Amino acid sequence: MTTLTPQKDTITQAAEVVREYGPFPGATMVAGVTHDGQHVWAAVGPHLVAFDPESGEPVRTIAQPGDAGTAFDGTHLYQIAEARIDKIDPATGKVVHTIPAPGKGNDSGMAWAEGSLWVGQHRDRKIHQIDPATGAIRRTIESNRFVTGITWVDGDLWHGTWENDESSLRRIDPASGAVLEQLDMPPGTGVSGLESDGADLLYCGGGMSGKVRAVRRPRPARA
């Protein structure tokens, strides 16, 4: 097990929220968030909604329950619903495979990277790398904060935190567990789901606010 540990040289700064989306029609919350290369998908309780990040307008809805993380592997969507993870064909909206969620109903964020699903356990402060075919745990990373949304970008693992009225986004070295960077969200702003667009933005689910917020991602200096 790898433990996430803040470093003395961890970069900490205020998150730059550049845009808000929603609330969306029929939404009771925003749990998971993912990006399919064109649209942002958000799990909003009774369904998944895809919206255009330029216009902010919904373009697609799939009847699919979701109370936690959402992910996209380039072909299929994955959605946590209670104690299971559903694999969904986005063209038809049909569930094509189901595996058990590692937290057995206490799961939070989810991301796809390196042929694995990465699933957060909120109050257990863990991130599991799991086999997408079976749900078997391949590796566990332990945090010192509650874990909400999860995403990967440029080889770095990011996860959201949300405790009381404080939320932040943390950039992690997945090998050492070092917390390299922390973006503190505005007071009272929660982070549920988290996803990168692969470029300059991180999309953050806003929990019961029903909103998705876009945060500018600082580009880290590389040796």
Buried (B, 14 or more C-beta within 10 A) or exposed (E): EBBBBBEEEBBEEEBEBEEBBBBBEEBEBBBBBBBBEEBBBBBBBEBBBBBBBEEBEBEEBBEBBBBBBBBBBEEBBBBBBEEBBBBBBBEEBEBEEEBBBBBEEBBBBBBBBEEBBBBBBBEBBBBBBBEBEEBEEEEBBBBEBBBBBBBBBEEBBBBBBBEEEBBBBBBBBBEEBBBBBBBBBEEEBBBBBBBBBEEBBBBBBBBEBBBBBBBBBBEEEEE
